[in-house]
Amino acid sequence: MGVCALCSKGGEETSLLEAAHKELGKIMVCRDCWRDLYQKNRMVYGSTCSGKCSACAR
């Protein structure tokens, strides 16, 4: 169980998602904050590797 890095929401019923924030780096946020970050274009895109990029060992 953790706490949202932006709004401090926590508890058993709060699920957290990892977000690659443009200024704060990788942080764990609640679904509401993740949605707000996405809508406001505050996350770094392409930060999740699918295992097929040129940096991955093949």
N, C-alpha and C positions, 0 to 999 in steps of 0.2 A: 504494500500500500504506500502510495506516495502523495505528493502535493504538487499542484500545478505551479509551474515556475512564474506564471504571470498573474494569476488571480488568487493563488493560495487555496483554491478549492481542493478538498481532499475527503477521504473517508472511504468506506467499503464500497459504496455505489459509484465512485468516481473512477472511470478508466482513463489512463493517460496514454498519450501518443507522443512519439518523438517528432520534433520539428527542427529543421535546420534554419534557425532564425538568422536573418542577414547581419544583425549586430551582435546578438548574444551567443551565436553558435548553436550547437545541438542542445536542446532543452526538452523537458517532458512537460506537456501541456494537456489540459482537459479538452474534450471534444469541442466545446464552445469556443475556447481560445484558438484551437487549431483552425476552426472554420473562419474565425475573424482574421487570423494571420493570412490564410489562403486568399480570402476576399480582398484584403488590403495589399496583397503582393509583398508580404514581408518575409517570405521563406525563400531559401535558395533552391532553385529547381535543378533536377538532375543529380541530387546528392545521394540518391538511393541507387545502389549498384544492383544490376540484375544478374551479374556474373558473366556478362557477355561483352563488357567494355574492353578497350585496348589495354587497360592497366591490370586486368585480371590474368592470372596464369591460366593457360589452356592446356 
